[in-house]
Amino acid sequence: VAAIVVTYAWIMTYMNNAGQRAGVMLYKMNVNFYNVSAVKRIDVDIGNSGSSDTTITTLYVGLSVSNLVNQTITPQSLKSGGMARLTIDYNWTAGTIYYFKVFEKGQQTIDWPEQAPTTP
């Protein structure tokens, strides 16, 4: 019986330590397509509803899931319960559906399609 209790305690300690990355829960908050002085831009707001802080490291955008292009971004801190905004210059076309994929430092991802507004 003592061995079972010790084993259970070890398993619970391992699971708690291994599960720390699972405390990051990314979600899409908002995507905004807009123009500034004839430069087309996209703001991507990502939230973290998990219990752990993280850093957003990579943003991909493309015309299909199989045609995503890595965008140059500055890594953004994303606190537990917080939001990070990623802003990119991107020559988007009105009414076109774009596919987004975001990575955080623990390699958790979130991806989704988003349609640009029909009027620029």
LINTAVEN-V875216 format. One record per helix or strand of 3 or more residues. SS is the DSSP state (@ for helix, = for strand). FROM is the first residue (numbers start at 1). TO is the last residue. Records with the same first field share a line. If there is no record, write none. Layout:
BEGIN
SS->FROM-TO  FROM-TO
END
This chain:
BEGIN
@->2-18  21-23
=->26-36  39-48  54-62  68-71  76-78  83-89  97-104  109-115
END
